[in-house]
Amino acid sequence: MKLTKALAIAGLTAVTLGGGMVAAHAATPSPAPAPVNSPAPAPVAEKGAEKGVRLPLDYTESRLLRLREDYNRCLKAQGVKFTKAPAVLGPGSVGIPVKGQEAKVKRCADKQVLMPKAMDPRYNRNYDADFREWVRLLNAAGVKVKAVNSGWDYTETPKMGKAERLEIERRTRVEAFS
């Protein structure tokens, strides 16, 4: 299947609304990470049109979940109501805000989790090729996946532990999008 920029943007839109990440992790639910003794500092919120916390390309799932938790706590503190979260939003998502709450959601814009620019077709002219390379690298490393409309999904259950799989996903993401 050819992944077009329109499909990628649609996936990123779903991710943005849910404070999430690409559907890559949708097939495997993850528990909340264990507390870390010395957490890495959060990325600095960007100035300009998009407000939020931009993830670095080499982000870890535990870092992503910590940032999502911050965003979700802010939304809940504002009284935002949510629809049921579809699986595509991934771990740590609380759902899509019910329409008509834009002002409440906007108050948390500085905590919204943004994907790395290299993984955003609006910033990366080579996004389609980079994404295909990521899928190729994952498969070559033993994580069997296929491209789907909103990212990628597993074609078989990974034969390695979660920590090893997440490290392969991180390493291949950096290699493909760098």
C-alpha positions in Angstrom: 0.0 0.0 0.0 1.3 3.4 -0.9 1.3 5.8 2.1 0.4 9.2 0.9 1.0 12.5 2.7 -2.8 12.9 3.1 -3.0 9.6 4.9 0.0 10.5 7.0 -1.4 13.9 7.9 -4.7 12.2 8.8 -2.8 9.9 11.1 -0.9 12.7 12.7 -4.1 14.6 13.2 -5.6 11.7 15.1 -2.4 11.6 17.1 -2.4 15.3 17.8 -6.0 15.3 19.0 -5.4 12.4 21.3 -2.0 13.7 22.5 -0.5 10.5 21.0 1.9 9.0 18.6 1.7 7.2 15.4 -0.3 4.0 15.3 2.9 2.0 15.4 2.2 1.0 19.0 -1.5 0.6 18.8 -1.4 -3.1 18.5 0.5 -3.6 21.8 -1.0 -2.0 24.9 1.7 -0.9 27.3 1.4 -0.4 31.1 2.4 2.9 32.7 6.2 3.1 33.0 7.8 2.5 36.4 9.1 5.7 38.1 12.5 6.7 37.0 15.0 8.0 39.6 16.3 10.8 37.4 13.9 11.6 34.7 15.2 13.1 31.5 14.3 16.8 31.1 11.3 17.4 29.0 11.9 18.9 25.6 11.4 22.7 25.5 8.1 23.9 24.0 8.5 25.4 20.6 7.8 29.0 19.7 5.7 29.7 16.7 2.5 28.4 15.2 2.5 25.1 16.9 2.5 25.0 20.7 3.5 22.0 22.5 6.4 19.7 23.5 8.2 18.4 20.4 9.6 14.9 20.9 13.2 14.3 19.8 13.6 11.6 17.1 15.2 9.2 19.6 12.4 9.4 22.2 11.7 6.5 24.4 8.2 5.1 25.1 8.6 6.0 28.8 9.4 9.6 27.9 6.5 9.8 25.6 4.1 8.4 28.3 5.4 10.8 30.9 4.7 13.7 28.5 1.3 12.4 27.6 0.4 12.1 31.3 1.3 15.7 31.8 -0.9 16.8 28.9 -3.8 14.5 30.0 -3.6 15.8 33.6 -3.8 19.4 32.2 -6.9 18.5 30.1 -8.6 16.8 33.0 -7.8 19.7 35.3 -9.6 22.0 32.7 -12.6 19.7 32.8 -12.3 18.4 29.3 -14.7 15.5 28.5 -13.5 12.7 26.1 -15.0 10.2 23.7 -13.8 6.7 24.0 -10.2 6.4 22.8 -9.9 4.4 19.6 -7.0 1.9 19.6 -5.1 4.0 17.0 -4.3 6.6 19.6 -1.9 4.3 21.4 -0.7 3.9 25.0 -1.4 6.8 27.4 -4.2 8.3 25.4 -7.4 9.4 27.2 -9.4 9.8 24.0 -10.6 12.5 21.7 -12.0 15.7 23.3 -15.7 16.1 22.8 -16.5 18.9 20.3 -17.2 22.3 21.7 -14.3 22.3 24.2 -11.7 24.0 22.1 -11.1 26.8 24.6 -10.4 24.3 27.4 -8.1 22.2 25.2 -6.3 25.4 24.0 -5.3 26.1 27.7 -3.1 23.0 27.6 -1.6 23.6 24.2 1.9 24.1 25.6 1.8 20.6 27.0 0.5 18.9 23.8 2.9 16.2 22.6 4.2 16.8 19.1 5.9 14.2 17.0 9.5 14.9 15.8 9.6 17.1 12.8 11.3 14.4 10.8 8.1 12.3 11.3 5.7 15.0 10.2 5.1 15.2 6.5 4.5 19.0 6.9 8.2 19.4 7.7 9.8 16.4 6.0 9.6 16.4 2.3 10.9 12.8 2.2 8.4 11.5 4.8 6.9 8.8 2.5 10.4 7.3 1.6 11.6 7.6 5.2 8.5 5.9 6.5 8.9 3.0 4.0 12.5 2.7 5.1 11.4 2.5 8.7 9.0 -0.4 7.9 11.8 -2.1 5.9 14.3 -1.7 8.8 11.8 -3.0 11.4 11.1 -6.1 9.3 14.9 -6.7 8.7 15.4 -6.4 12.5 12.8 -9.1 13.2 9.8 -6.9 14.1 7.3 -7.9 11.4 5.1 -5.0 10.4 3.2 -3.6 7.5 2.2 -0.1 6.5 -1.5 0.8 7.2 -3.5 4.0 6.7 -2.5 5.5 10.0 1.1 4.2 10.5 2.2 0.6 10.8 0.9 -2.5 12.5 2.3 -5.8 13.5 1.8 -8.7 11.0 2.8 -11.2 13.7 3.5 -11.2 17.4 7.0 -10.0 18.1 9.3 -12.9 19.2 11.4 -10.7 21.5 10.7 -9.0 24.8 9.1 -5.6 25.0 12.3 -3.8 26.0 14.2 -5.2 23.0 11.3 -4.5 20.6 11.0 -0.9 21.8 14.7 -0.4 21.4 14.6 -1.8 17.9 11.7 0.6 17.1 13.6 3.5 18.5 16.9 2.6 16.7 15.3 2.0 13.4 13.1 5.2 13.6 16.3 7.2 14.2 18.1 5.5 11.3 15.2 5.8 8.9 14.3 9.5 9.6 17.8 10.9 10.1 
